[in-house]
Structure formats: C-alpha cells, structure tokens
Amino acid sequence: LAIHCIHIDDDDVKKLKEYDVAVASCPRCSAQLGLGLPPINEFLRARLRFGFGTDSPAATESTDMLSEMRLGMLLQRAVNPGRFLDSHTMLEVATLGGARALGIADKVGSLEIGKCADMIAVDLSSSHQSFTTDPVAAVVNTCTTADVLMTMVDGKVLYERGRLHVAGEVAKNIAHVLEIRGRLRS
C-alpha cells in the first residue's frame, strides 16, 4: 500500500498496476501541507486498488471521511476542468475503494450478506442538503459529522444521537482521550 502518491508519472502508475500496489490518497493532508494533488483520475483509469485515507490528526484537524470525500472531489474538479469526479465515485472510493486498497473488501466496504455491518446513518433533512434529491450527492457534497445520527461497527451500534454506546476499556480510553484533549486546549 502506497500512501499519498502525489509526485508520480504515467510510468509510476504502470508500475503500481503491474505490482498490484494499492494507493491511499489523503486529499486534506496533501492540501493542508501544500504537497500537491495525486492524479486520482489516472488511478481510477488504471483500475488501481484505490481509496481515501485521512492521514493522522498530526497532519489534519480530524479523521473525518465526509470532509475527505468532499475536498478530494472539489480539488480534483478544480485541477481537472471538464473531467469531474462525481459523488457516486467519491463515495465508492471512500468505502469499498478503501476496503479494496487494504485487502479487506471481502469483509467491509459495502453492505452485503456475509460482510460486517459497518455503517453510519445520516440526517439528510437539513436545509444545507435541499439542493439535490440524490442521497449520495447529498452525503458527499453537504454532510458533516454533525449530520451523523448513528455509527455501527460489525453490527453493534457504537454511537447514536449524541451518545456513545461503549463500555469497559473502550469507554475508559475515550474518557482518557477527552481528558488529554481538554488539557491540550487549555
């Protein structure tokens, strides 16, 4: 798995394909650090195993995949006029594409019988989503973390309407992280 892949050419893309190297792009990190943009259209055209990552909180302000999809799409549209990546492609890159890149598409990345039930539910009733009737376009173009109603991992609801549903060691770890975050902000 190669991360970022910003400064590569057609020969590099061919080598990635030849050796079945997956690529993870982190558009917000690349933009925030002024690194440049990966050739996402070329990755898709070459049919590389390709997905989005969020890098780390050390490089960006959050690990928010909704923002990653939206910014990734907008940046590619800005540098590739007339060759728009659509919201359906971006959602697939962020879900099944990431699972393919990690070699776990048989377990996660899409909602199918036999796969882990990893999903979120979002509220699409807000006024900032009223410009489209396409739910995928609404998710990619307008959803924020504030619109997330529920998070499920492997069929277990971990977050629902502002409340975490975790216990034991996980709850202790979350409390510890929140405590550290509070001290860092002071």
Backbone as ProteinMPNN parsed JSONL, in Angstrom:
{"seq_chain_A": "LAIHCIHIDDDDVKKLKEYDVAVASCPRCSAQLGLGLPPINEFLRARLRFGFGTDSPAATESTDMLSEMRLGMLLQRAVNPGRFLDSHTMLEVATLGGARALGIADKVGSLEIGKCADMIAVDLSSSHQSFTTDPVAAVVNTCTTADVLMTMVDGKVLYERGRLHVAGEVAKNIAHVLEIRGRLRS", "coords_chain_A": {"N_chain_A": [[0.849, -1.178, 0.0], [0.692, 2.092, -0.975], [1.027, 5.376, 0.175], [-0.386, 8.581, -0.335], [1.085, 9.312, -2.96], [1.678, 11.526, -4.741], [3.579, 12.91, -6.384], [3.956, 11.483, -8.966], [4.344, 9.795, -12.12], [3.093, 8.684, -15.382], [4.515, 6.323, -15.887], [5.08, 5.485, -13.285], [2.487, 4.942, -12.379], [1.886, 2.777, -14.028], [3.745, 0.918, -13.035], [2.777, 0.637, -10.416], [0.342, -0.615, -10.985], [1.257, -2.93, -12.312], [2.549, -4.303, -10.22], [0.496, -4.626, -8.498], [0.031, -2.701, -6.471], [-1.661, -1.039, -4.017], [-3.238, 2.178, -3.554], [-3.519, 4.845, -1.296], [-5.047, 7.852, -0.924], [-4.815, 11.012, 0.615], [-6.461, 13.628, 0.611], [-7.036, 16.053, 2.124], [-4.878, 16.326, 3.912], [-2.753, 16.482, 2.071], [-3.418, 18.878, 0.762], [-3.496, 20.686, 2.924], [-0.849, 20.648, 3.834], [0.382, 21.581, 1.626], [1.365, 19.893, -0.378], [0.662, 19.082, -2.923], [-1.384, 17.494, -5.469], [-2.704, 14.211, -5.89], [-2.887, 12.169, -8.869], [-5.802, 11.349, -9.226], [-7.765, 10.705, -11.174], [-6.176, 9.285, -12.997], [-5.412, 7.092, -11.446], [-7.884, 5.833, -11.127], [-8.564, 5.349, -13.809], [-6.55, 3.543, -14.471], [-7.38, 1.457, -13.037], [-6.424, 0.889, -10.47], [-6.179, -0.482, -7.17], [-7.685, 1.597, -5.102], [-8.172, 4.024, -2.609], [-9.458, 6.348, -0.118], [-7.748, 7.943, 2.563], [-7.342, 9.411, 5.814], [-5.059, 10.412, 6.785], [-3.349, 11.523, 9.609], [-4.245, 12.859, 12.873], [-2.133, 14.511, 13.424], [-1.479, 15.686, 11.066], [-3.804, 16.713, 9.96], [-6.874, 18.302, 11.001], [-8.796, 16.498, 11.812], [-10.091, 13.119, 11.615], [-12.005, 12.844, 9.537], [-13.956, 11.378, 7.31], [-16.058, 12.234, 5.705], [-15.476, 14.936, 5.132], [-13.103, 14.458, 3.809], [-13.874, 13.106, 1.452], [-15.459, 15.103, 0.197], [-13.661, 17.327, -0.089], [-11.63, 16.075, -1.549], [-12.982, 15.532, -3.961], [-13.669, 18.152, -4.793], [-11.133, 19.379, -5.081], [-10.03, 17.82, -7.154], [-11.824, 18.437, -9.196], [-11.215, 21.127, -9.499], [-8.637, 21.128, -10.578], [-8.899, 19.589, -12.812], [-10.701, 20.543, -14.996], [-13.797, 19.9, -16.576], [-13.502, 17.164, -16.434], [-14.987, 15.887, -14.373], [-15.059, 14.267, -11.257], [-17.573, 12.345, -9.994], [-20.053, 12.345, -7.319], [-20.916, 9.766, -6.675], [-18.756, 8.148, -7.445], [-16.852, 9.134, -5.66], [-17.932, 8.377, -3.166], [-17.775, 5.612, -3.418], [-14.971, 5.303, -3.614], [-14.249, 6.111, -1.051], [-15.351, 4.151, 0.543], [-15.829, 1.199, -0.388], [-13.589, 1.287, -2.047], [-11.496, 1.961, -0.276], [-11.554, -0.342, 1.312], [-10.855, -2.264, -0.591], [-8.251, -1.379, -1.189], [-6.987, -1.923, 1.205], [-7.159, -4.614, 1.204], [-9.324, -5.934, 2.326], [-11.858, -6.141, 1.31], [-13.589, -8.244, 1.168], [-14.702, -8.358, 3.619], [-15.555, -5.814, 4.548], [-16.723, -2.508, 3.519], [-18.871, -2.418, 1.812], [-22.417, -2.9, 1.896], [-23.372, -5.985, 2.284], [-24.566, -9.356, 2.317], [-22.983, -11.428, 4.627], [-20.839, -9.78, 5.083], [-19.249, -7.568, 7.459], [-21.38, -5.48, 9.337], [-20.768, -2.486, 9.003], [-21.443, 0.785, 9.283], [-22.862, 4.094, 8.794], [-25.555, 6.243, 9.745], [-27.108, 9.023, 8.383], [-28.538, 12.304, 8.735], [-30.487, 13.663, 6.345], [-32.171, 15.79, 6.171], [-31.635, 18.448, 6.604], [-31.419, 21.971, 5.827], [-29.146, 22.614, 4.374], [-28.854, 20.535, 2.657], [-30.77, 20.621, 0.731], [-30.59, 21.113, -2.013], [-30.455, 18.947, -3.717], [-31.876, 15.863, -4.883], [-30.664, 13.519, -4.865], [-29.473, 11.144, -2.791], [-26.813, 10.216, -2.433], [-25.249, 12.259, -3.566], [-25.979, 14.256, -1.775], [-24.849, 13.296, 0.615], [-22.06, 13.243, -0.003], [-21.549, 15.873, -0.942], [-22.568, 17.64, 1.015], [-22.9, 16.677, 3.675], [-21.919, 16.721, 7.098], [-20.02, 15.902, 10.053], [-21.793, 16.544, 12.035], [-24.222, 15.769, 11.049], [-24.351, 13.067, 11.374], [-26.174, 10.447, 12.613], [-26.025, 7.888, 13.646], [-23.616, 5.372, 14.333], [-22.35, 2.302, 13.365], [-20.532, -0.618, 14.017], [-19.507, -3.658, 12.883], [-22.112, -4.599, 13.217], [-22.819, -3.627, 15.708], [-24.155, -0.963, 17.476], [-22.383, 1.888, 18.085], [-22.5, 4.58, 18.451], [-25.109, 6.872, 18.873], [-27.301, 9.37, 18.158], [-25.879, 11.497, 19.579], [-24.921, 10.101, 21.781], [-22.531, 7.881, 23.114], [-22.23, 4.375, 22.85], [-20.59, 2.506, 24.383], [-18.566, 0.409, 26.444], [-16.649, -0.544, 29.345], [-13.204, -1.068, 28.767], [-12.983, 0.393, 26.353], [-14.626, 2.627, 26.814], [-13.2, 3.785, 28.928], [-10.816, 4.433, 27.591], [-11.742, 6.339, 25.735], [-12.646, 8.349, 27.48], [-10.195, 9.023, 28.608], [-8.815, 10.05, 26.359], [-10.45, 12.27, 25.803], [-9.972, 13.741, 28.104], [-7.221, 14.317, 27.824], [-7.343, 15.818, 25.454], [-8.767, 18.02, 26.39], [-6.895, 19.132, 28.17], [-4.866, 19.81, 26.364], [-6.08, 21.831, 24.944], [-6.198, 23.836, 26.793]], "CA_chain_A": [[0.0, 0.0, 0.0], [1.452, 3.334, -1.064], [0.224, 6.489, 0.672], [-0.277, 9.895, -0.991], [1.385, 9.164, -4.393], [1.404, 12.83, -5.338], [4.532, 13.256, -7.439], [4.221, 10.298, -9.771], [4.002, 9.981, -13.532], [2.414, 7.548, -16.007], [5.323, 5.114, -15.678], [4.862, 5.068, -11.895], [1.144, 4.349, -12.314], [2.012, 1.447, -14.663], [4.449, 0.035, -12.084], [1.836, 0.347, -9.328], [-0.611, -1.581, -11.522], [1.983, -4.174, -12.587], [2.853, -4.994, -8.965], [-0.736, -4.622, -7.704], [0.208, -1.851, -5.295], [-2.821, -0.203, -3.743], [-2.909, 3.567, -3.246], [-4.416, 5.594, -0.411], [-4.866, 9.296, -1.065], [-5.286, 11.793, 1.764], [-6.542, 14.95, -0.004], [-6.968, 17.194, 3.056], [-3.49, 16.421, 4.381], [-1.948, 16.959, 0.949], [-3.725, 20.292, 0.546], [-3.118, 21.464, 4.104], [0.604, 20.739, 3.91], [0.882, 22.131, 0.372], [2.165, 18.862, -1.027], [0.208, 18.852, -4.289], [-2.536, 16.605, -5.596], [-2.459, 12.963, -6.607], [-3.665, 12.044, -10.106], [-6.881, 10.405, -8.922], [-8.352, 10.215, -12.425], [-5.286, 8.278, -13.575], [-5.526, 5.891, -10.61], [-9.154, 5.185, -11.455], [-8.463, 4.866, -15.185], [-5.655, 2.372, -14.458], [-8.05, 0.447, -12.205], [-5.65, 0.548, -9.281], [-6.921, -0.548, -5.906], [-7.509, 2.977, -4.675], [-9.122, 4.519, -1.618], [-9.096, 7.54, 0.639], [-7.373, 7.885, 3.965], [-7.434, 10.732, 6.445], [-3.752, 10.641, 7.363], [-3.432, 11.453, 11.064], [-4.541, 14.154, 13.497], [-0.933, 15.344, 13.432], [-1.4, 16.357, 9.769], [-5.085, 17.387, 9.701], [-7.592, 18.58, 12.25], [-9.679, 15.399, 12.199], [-10.134, 11.951, 10.749], [-13.374, 12.97, 9.05], [-14.025, 10.879, 5.943], [-17.008, 13.054, 4.944], [-14.702, 16.071, 4.626], [-12.092, 13.93, 2.888], [-14.538, 12.875, 0.165], [-15.876, 16.37, -0.409], [-12.498, 18.104, -0.503], [-10.977, 15.329, -2.626], [-13.737, 15.748, -5.185], [-13.555, 19.554, -5.2], [-9.775, 19.637, -5.554], [-9.866, 17.2, -8.47], [-12.595, 19.233, -10.151], [-10.523, 22.397, -9.722], [-7.444, 20.952, -11.414], [-9.277, 18.817, -13.997], [-11.981, 21.044, -15.502], [-14.426, 19.088, -17.606], [-13.376, 15.727, -16.133], [-15.469, 15.853, -12.993], [-15.329, 13.051, -10.499], [-18.908, 12.533, -9.422], [-20.205, 11.97, -5.914], [-21.025, 8.305, -6.557], [-17.387, 7.644, -7.495], [-16.166, 9.503, -4.421], [-18.431, 7.532, -2.078], [-17.2, 4.281, -3.592], [-13.548, 5.385, -3.276], [-14.12, 6.248, 0.398], [-15.882, 2.979, 1.247], [-15.342, -0.042, -0.981], [-12.23, 1.524, -2.536], [-10.59, 1.831, 0.861], [-11.507, -1.753, 1.696], [-10.046, -2.956, -1.612], [-6.86, -0.969, -1.015], [-6.47, -2.609, 2.386], [-7.276, -6.067, 1.02], [-10.369, -6.478, 3.206], [-13.15, -5.903, 0.664], [-14.47, -9.385, 1.408], [-15.263, -8.21, 4.967], [-16.144, -4.49, 4.766], [-16.676, -1.596, 2.382], [-20.195, -2.366, 1.198], [-23.438, -3.616, 2.67], [-23.684, -7.236, 1.616], [-24.705, -10.514, 3.192], [-21.714, -12.055, 4.956], [-19.847, -8.78, 5.469], [-19.504, -6.858, 8.709], [-22.304, -4.356, 9.207], [-20.097, -1.243, 9.378], [-22.175, 1.833, 8.563], [-23.374, 5.258, 9.51], [-26.831, 6.802, 9.277], [-27.011, 10.48, 8.401], [-29.768, 13.076, 8.594], [-30.459, 14.426, 5.103], [-33.306, 16.72, 6.157], [-31.196, 19.819, 6.864], [-31.554, 22.889, 4.698], [-27.945, 22.623, 3.541], [-28.914, 19.414, 1.732], [-32.007, 20.716, -0.048], [-30.388, 21.376, -3.436], [-30.422, 17.726, -4.506], [-32.722, 14.738, -4.479], [-29.786, 12.354, -4.906], [-28.914, 10.997, -1.444], [-25.353, 10.083, -2.472], [-24.726, 13.614, -3.768], [-26.18, 14.989, -0.524], [-23.849, 12.829, 1.585], [-20.708, 13.655, -0.391], [-21.426, 17.317, -1.129], [-23.045, 18.526, 2.077], [-22.936, 16.12, 5.03], [-20.831, 16.944, 8.04], [-20.12, 14.977, 11.184], [-22.981, 16.913, 12.817], [-25.374, 15.084, 10.459], [-24.292, 11.633, 11.673], [-27.135, 10.046, 13.644], [-25.697, 6.587, 14.218], [-22.446, 4.669, 13.822], [-22.407, 0.879, 13.681], [-19.347, -1.384, 13.644], [-19.764, -5.097, 12.974], [-23.482, -4.819, 13.686], [-23.037, -3.065, 17.048], [-24.28, 0.49, 17.489], [-21.408, 2.485, 18.998], [-22.882, 5.98, 18.642], [-26.479, 7.134, 18.432], [-27.892, 10.657, 18.543], [-25.111, 12.217, 20.585], [-24.496, 9.249, 22.897], [-21.684, 6.734, 22.819], [-22.69, 3.115, 23.422], [-19.414, 1.669, 24.6], [-18.372, 0.116, 27.868], [-15.377, -1.135, 29.733], [-11.917, -0.482, 28.382], [-13.194, 1.392, 25.296], [-15.139, 3.841, 27.464], [-12.079, 4.373, 29.678], [-9.9, 5.029, 26.614], [-12.377, 7.551, 25.204], [-12.601, 9.351, 28.549], [-8.803, 9.457, 28.726], [-8.534, 10.892, 25.189], [-11.155, 13.543, 26.0], [-9.249, 14.461, 29.154], [-5.985, 14.836, 27.217], [-7.73, 16.871, 24.523], [-9.114, 19.193, 27.198], [-5.646, 19.724, 28.666], [-4.153, 20.393, 25.222], [-6.77, 23.063, 24.552], [-6.069, 24.832, 27.864]], "C_chain_A": [[0.889, 1.233, 0.0], [0.526, 4.49, -0.67], [0.607, 7.766, -0.082], [-0.058, 9.778, -2.495], [1.081, 10.445, -5.165], [2.301, 13.09, -6.542], [4.927, 12.012, -8.23], [3.792, 10.578, -11.205], [3.338, 8.713, -14.071], [3.187, 6.245, -15.823], [5.152, 4.579, -14.259], [3.507, 4.38, -11.746], [1.177, 2.946, -12.923], [2.685, 0.459, -13.722], [3.536, -0.346, -10.919], [0.851, -0.73, -9.772], [0.067, -2.94, -11.719], [2.214, -4.987, -11.321], [1.668, -5.01, -8.0], [-0.565, -3.87, -6.376], [-1.034, -0.973, -5.157], [-2.357, 1.198, -3.354], [-3.972, 4.138, -2.318], [-4.071, 7.071, -0.541], [-5.47, 9.982, 0.153], [-5.385, 13.26, 1.325], [-6.411, 16.132, 0.958], [-5.551, 17.4, 3.565], [-2.612, 16.999, 3.285], [-2.167, 18.441, 0.708], [-3.237, 21.149, 1.707], [-1.61, 21.661, 4.2], [1.229, 21.268, 2.618], [1.729, 21.161, -0.424], [1.849, 18.679, -2.504], [-0.958, 17.885, -4.278], [-2.166, 15.328, -6.334], [-3.318, 12.922, -7.871], [-4.783, 10.998, -9.963], [-7.522, 9.851, -10.19], [-7.496, 9.12, -13.05], [-5.319, 6.983, -12.77], [-6.784, 5.112, -10.973], [-9.117, 4.594, -12.86], [-7.607, 3.597, -15.272], [-6.253, 1.21, -13.658], [-7.161, -0.059, -11.071], [-6.607, 0.316, -8.123], [-6.66, 0.785, -5.218], [-8.588, 3.389, -3.693], [-8.612, 5.778, -0.952], [-8.674, 7.164, 2.04], [-7.503, 9.286, 4.52], [-6.106, 11.173, 7.018], [-3.897, 10.571, 8.876], [-3.783, 12.818, 11.631], [-3.311, 15.06, 13.601], [-0.828, 16.163, 12.142], [-2.678, 17.117, 9.414], [-5.827, 17.52, 11.019], [-8.509, 17.445, 12.697], [-9.5, 14.223, 11.248], [-11.549, 11.806, 10.197], [-13.456, 12.575, 7.577], [-15.031, 11.657, 5.095], [-16.294, 14.259, 4.34], [-13.677, 15.624, 3.594], [-12.687, 13.715, 1.497], [-14.839, 14.189, -0.542], [-14.67, 17.158, -0.911], [-11.747, 17.394, -1.634], [-11.658, 15.553, -3.955], [-13.561, 17.184, -5.684], [-12.163, 19.883, -5.728], [-9.544, 19.036, -6.938], [-10.645, 17.964, -9.537], [-11.875, 20.526, -10.486], [-9.337, 22.237, -10.676], [-7.714, 20.165, -12.694], [-10.608, 19.295, -14.553], [-12.513, 20.156, -16.628], [-14.314, 17.596, -17.388], [-13.784, 15.502, -14.681], [-15.56, 14.441, -12.451], [-16.667, 13.272, -9.818], [-18.981, 11.99, -8.001], [-20.328, 10.46, -5.73], [-19.637, 7.656, -6.579], [-16.665, 7.927, -6.181], [-16.635, 8.652, -3.241], [-17.854, 6.128, -2.2], [-15.717, 4.265, -3.224], [-13.37, 5.392, -1.758], [-14.587, 5.008, 1.169], [-15.262, 1.7, 0.682], [-13.925, 0.113, -1.524], [-11.201, 1.391, -1.436], [-10.446, 0.391, 1.302], [-10.681, -2.566, 0.698], [-8.564, -2.645, -1.425], [-6.217, -1.695, 0.159], [-6.538, -4.128, 2.28], [-8.317, -6.707, 1.909], [-11.772, -6.275, 2.632], [-14.108, -7.081, 0.81], [-15.173, -9.28, 2.759], [-16.036, -6.909, 5.163], [-16.143, -3.69, 3.465], [-17.986, -1.453, 1.646], [-21.154, -3.167, 2.071], [-23.885, -4.847, 1.881], [-23.793, -8.35, 2.645], [-23.33, -11.143, 3.378], [-20.618, -11.072, 5.342], [-20.227, -8.17, 6.81], [-20.466, -5.699, 8.438], [-21.646, -3.113, 9.804], [-20.768, -0.136, 8.59], [-22.467, 3.021, 9.453], [-24.745, 5.58, 8.94], [-26.702, 8.31, 9.417], [-28.379, 11.107, 8.196], [-29.649, 13.93, 7.342], [-31.585, 15.453, 5.032], [-32.913, 18.18, 6.362], [-31.301, 20.682, 5.614], [-30.323, 22.911, 3.814], [-27.897, 21.448, 2.57], [-30.081, 19.506, 0.767], [-31.803, 20.893, -1.542], [-30.405, 20.12, -4.304], [-31.409, 16.698, -3.981], [-31.925, 13.441, -4.498], [-29.134, 12.191, -3.53], [-27.392, 10.846, -1.429], [-24.709, 11.451, -2.654], [-24.869, 14.43, -2.491], [-25.131, 14.592, 0.51], [-22.474, 13.387, 1.239], [-20.561, 15.18, -0.418], [-21.749, 18.154, 0.094], [-22.968, 17.974, 3.49], [-21.693, 16.496, 5.826], [-20.987, 15.934, 9.172], [-21.332, 15.305, 12.059], [-24.24, 16.234, 12.292], [-25.401, 13.594, 10.766], [-25.214, 11.331, 12.85], [-26.712, 8.781, 14.38], [-24.45, 6.042, 13.541], [-22.518, 3.228, 14.304], [-21.122, 0.223, 13.184], [-19.63, -2.848, 13.923], [-21.129, -5.398, 13.597], [-23.796, -4.253, 15.061], [-23.086, -1.54, 16.954], [-23.327, 1.043, 18.533], [-21.739, 3.94, 19.318], [-24.296, 6.154, 18.103], [-26.976, 8.438, 19.038], [-27.178, 11.326, 19.719], [-24.626, 11.388, 21.762], [-23.631, 8.101, 22.405], [-22.252, 5.511, 23.521], [-21.505, 2.166, 23.532], [-19.244, 1.472, 26.095], [-16.954, -0.374, 28.089], [-14.166, -0.354, 29.3], [-12.066, 0.592, 27.312], [-13.684, 2.702, 25.903], [-14.034, 4.552, 28.249], [-11.103, 5.073, 28.732], [-10.462, 6.322, 26.04], [-12.327, 8.665, 26.246], [-11.188, 9.91, 28.707], [-8.416, 10.393, 27.57], [-9.202, 12.254, 25.344], [-10.473, 14.394, 27.073], [-7.963, 15.093, 28.589], [-6.303, 15.981, 26.262], [-8.063, 18.149, 25.265], [-7.873, 19.911, 27.735], [-4.86, 20.401, 27.551], [-4.769, 21.723, 24.803], [-6.62, 24.18, 25.573], [-4.866, 25.714, 27.694]], "O_chain_A": [[1.739, 1.395, 0.876], [-0.614, 4.568, -1.127], [1.771, 7.988, -0.414], [-0.963, 10.126, -3.254], [0.315, 10.434, -6.129], [1.811, 13.456, -7.61], [6.068, 11.553, -8.175], [2.987, 11.472, -11.469], [3.055, 7.783, -13.316], [2.589, 5.187, -15.626], [5.086, 3.367, -14.05], [3.394, 3.359, -11.067], [0.559, 2.026, -12.387], [2.262, -0.692, -13.614], [3.518, -1.497, -10.484], [0.559, -1.656, -9.015], [-0.483, -3.974, -11.339], [2.093, -6.212, -11.334], [1.816, -5.363, -6.831], [-0.965, -4.346, -5.314], [-1.402, -0.253, -6.086], [-1.234, 1.385, -2.887], [-5.17, 3.941, -2.526], [-2.936, 7.48, -0.295], [-6.516, 9.57, 0.655], [-4.495, 14.054, 1.63], [-5.742, 17.114, 0.635], [-5.077, 18.534, 3.64], [-1.816, 17.903, 3.536], [-1.212, 19.182, 0.475], [-2.64, 22.206, 1.502], [-1.147, 22.727, 4.605], [2.45, 21.392, 2.519], [2.699, 21.557, -1.069], [2.681, 18.173, -3.257], [-1.458, 17.503, -3.22], [-1.399, 15.362, -7.297], [-4.362, 13.572, -7.933], [-4.699, 9.904, -10.521], [-7.794, 8.653, -10.272], [-8.025, 8.138, -13.574], [-5.26, 5.895, -13.343], [-6.755, 3.889, -11.109], [-9.58, 3.475, -13.081], [-7.905, 2.691, -16.05], [-5.689, 0.117, -13.618], [-7.138, -1.248, -10.752], [-7.713, 0.856, -8.102], [-5.536, 1.064, -4.801], [-9.772, 3.137, -3.914], [-7.487, 6.217, -1.188], [-9.171, 6.202, 2.625], [-7.747, 10.238, 3.778], [-6.034, 12.212, 7.674], [-4.516, 9.635, 9.383], [-3.635, 13.83, 10.946], [-3.449, 16.259, 13.844], [-0.173, 17.206, 12.117], [-2.628, 18.072, 8.64], [-5.448, 16.92, 12.025], [-8.954, 17.431, 13.844], [-8.841, 14.332, 10.214], [-12.198, 10.775, 10.373], [-13.07, 13.348, 6.7], [-14.87, 11.731, 3.877], [-16.487, 14.57, 3.164], [-13.417, 16.331, 2.62], [-12.087, 14.092, 0.49], [-14.521, 14.368, -1.718], [-14.668, 17.612, -2.056], [-11.282, 18.043, -2.571], [-10.991, 15.744, -4.972], [-13.328, 17.401, -6.873], [-12.034, 20.596, -6.724], [-8.932, 19.671, -7.798], [-10.168, 18.117, -10.662], [-11.914, 20.98, -11.63], [-9.072, 23.121, -11.49], [-6.848, 20.085, -13.565], [-11.566, 18.522, -14.58], [-11.768, 19.726, -17.508], [-14.969, 16.826, -18.09], [-13.009, 14.988, -13.875], [-16.076, 13.537, -13.109], [-16.865, 14.28, -9.14], [-18.09, 11.274, -7.543], [-19.88, 9.931, -4.712], [-19.374, 6.723, -5.821], [-15.956, 7.069, -5.653], [-15.823, 8.249, -2.408], [-17.483, 5.519, -1.196], [-15.25, 3.319, -2.589], [-12.454, 4.757, -1.235], [-14.241, 4.848, 2.34], [-14.282, 1.187, 1.222], [-13.139, -0.833, -1.468], [-10.15, 0.781, -1.633], [-9.347, -0.056, 1.63], [-9.908, -3.442, 1.085], [-7.722, -3.541, -1.495], [-5.037, -2.042, 0.11], [-6.042, -4.844, 3.15], [-8.22, -7.894, 2.221], [-12.754, -6.241, 3.373], [-15.311, -6.93, 0.598], [-16.123, -10.015, 3.025], [-17.052, -6.889, 5.858], [-15.626, -4.142, 2.443], [-18.194, -0.473, 0.931], [-20.74, -4.001, 2.877], [-24.671, -4.751, 0.939], [-23.183, -8.287, 3.712], [-22.601, -11.364, 2.411], [-19.582, -11.475, 5.87], [-21.378, -8.247, 7.239], [-20.361, -5.024, 7.414], [-21.918, -2.733, 10.943], [-20.681, -0.109, 7.363], [-22.341, 2.968, 10.676], [-25.056, 5.234, 7.8], [-26.243, 8.812, 10.443], [-29.262, 10.521, 7.568], [-28.804, 14.823, 7.278], [-31.917, 15.933, 3.949], [-33.77, 19.061, 6.301], [-31.274, 20.18, 4.49], [-30.43, 23.197, 2.622], [-26.989, 21.372, 1.742], [-30.353, 18.545, 0.048], [-32.779, 20.828, -2.289], [-30.37, 20.232, -5.529], [-31.732, 16.669, -2.793], [-32.46, 12.379, -4.179], [-28.318, 13.027, -3.142], [-26.745, 11.311, -0.49], [-23.733, 11.772, -1.976], [-23.98, 15.213, -2.155], [-24.584, 15.45, 1.202], [-21.798, 13.945, 2.103], [-19.549, 15.711, 0.039], [-21.255, 19.276, 0.211], [-22.97, 18.759, 4.439], [-20.584, 16.576, 5.298], [-21.976, 15.203, 9.232], [-21.844, 14.426, 12.752], [-25.229, 16.133, 13.017], [-26.381, 12.921, 10.448], [-25.057, 11.885, 13.938], [-26.992, 8.611, 15.567], [-24.247, 6.221, 12.34], [-22.718, 2.963, 15.489], [-20.679, 0.479, 12.065], [-19.951, -3.231, 15.048], [-21.275, -6.324, 14.394], [-24.924, -4.382, 15.536], [-22.174, -0.91, 16.418], [-23.433, 0.721, 19.716], [-21.304, 4.469, 20.341], [-24.638, 5.655, 17.03], [-27.059, 8.589, 20.256], [-27.801, 11.674, 20.722], [-23.977, 11.925, 22.66], [-23.949, 7.438, 21.417], [-22.706, 5.602, 24.661], [-21.443, 1.147, 22.845], [-19.72, 2.271, 26.902], [-16.182, -0.584, 27.154], [-14.107, 0.867, 29.445], [-11.358, 1.598, 27.347], [-13.2, 3.772, 25.536], [-13.949, 5.78, 28.232], [-10.621, 6.167, 29.025], [-9.729, 7.298, 25.877], [-11.999, 9.805, 25.918], [-11.002, 11.109, 28.913], [-7.762, 11.413, 27.79], [-8.591, 13.281, 25.049], [-10.409, 15.618, 26.958], [-7.667, 16.258, 28.851], [-5.612, 17.0, 26.261], [-7.691, 19.239, 24.832], [-7.811, 21.14, 27.749], [-4.254, 21.45, 27.767], [-4.065, 22.631, 24.36], [-6.883, 25.342, 25.264], [-4.627, 26.598, 28.516]]}, "name": "protein", "num_of_chains": 1, "seq": "LAIHCIHIDDDDVKKLKEYDVAVASCPRCSAQLGLGLPPINEFLRARLRFGFGTDSPAATESTDMLSEMRLGMLLQRAVNPGRFLDSHTMLEVATLGGARALGIADKVGSLEIGKCADMIAVDLSSSHQSFTTDPVAAVVNTCTTADVLMTMVDGKVLYERGRLHVAGEVAKNIAHVLEIRGRLRS"}
